[in-house]
């Protein structure tokens, strides 16, 4: 809807309408537009999953593990334990401390 007080919003709306005019109706696009507002500014990836992905990225980059099996094992062990980002950081620190104290066989 046009709002005379918001010129930038009107320009954006006009541009969006021009783009849509040339397209055929698509249910996928309509659903995407409706759902898009719900995700605006938020990540669709849960914080705990984001933490696991970051841990995996750091390990893959900094750990000497040619096959990646150690990285995979560490992430798999952490996966079931991490519920929130804050809890995850504490758990990772504790896990690393315990792992470093355990003698290798």
N, C-alpha and C positions, 0 to 999 in steps of 0.2 A: 504494500500500500504506500502511496505517495504521502509524504509528510513534509509540508513546506518549511518546517523548522530544521530539518535534517537533510541538507543538500547532498552530503557524501553518501548517506544511506539511499537517497533517491537515485543517485548515479549508479550505485551498485545494483539496485533493484532494476533499473532500466537496462543495464548491460545484461543482467541475468535473463530478463525477458527477451531481449534480442537473441541471445544464444538459444534459448528454448524454442523460439518461434520456428526455427529451421529443423527441429528434431521431431521424430514421431514419438508418441507416448510410449513410455516404457515403465512397466510396473516396478522393475528393479530400481530405476532412477527415482521414481516417486517414493518408494520405501526408503531409499538411501537419503533422500532429502529430508524426510520426516525424522529418521533416526539420527541424522547428522547433527542436529541441534543437541541431542542428548549427550553426544560424545565431545562436543566442542570444548576444547581446553583440557580434556582429560585423556589419559592413556587407556586404551582398551586392554592393556596388559597389567595384571595385578602387581602391586608393589613387591610382593614376595617373589614372583616370577622375574620381575625386573632385576632384583638382587641376584637371583641365581644366574641369569644371563650375564650380568656384570662379572660375577665371580668366575664363570666359565671363560669369559673373554680374557680376564686378567691371568688366569691359570694357563690358558692356551698361549698367551703372549709371553709370559715370564717363567713358566715352568719348563724345564728341560724334560720333555716327554714326547719322544719322536712319534709314537703311535697314538698318543692322546688317551691311552687307557687309564692312566692315573687321574687325569683331569675328569674323565667321564665317571670314574669311581667316586671321586670326591663330590662332584655335583649330584650324583645319584644318592649318596648318603645324606646330603644336606636337603635334598628335595622334600622328603617327608617331614622334616623337622621345622622348616621355616614357614611361619604363618604370616608374620608382619615384617616389615623392613627393619624396625628397631630390634625385634626379637631375633631376626636373622643375623644381624651384625654381632650380637652378643653370642649367639650360638656358634657362628663361624670362629670367633676368637677363642671360645672354649674348645671347639673341635680341634683347631690348630694347636692349641696348648697341649691337649691330651695326646694328639698324634705325634707331636715332637718329643714327648716324654716316653712314649712307648718304644721299647727297644726293638730293633729289626731282627727278624729270625734268620 
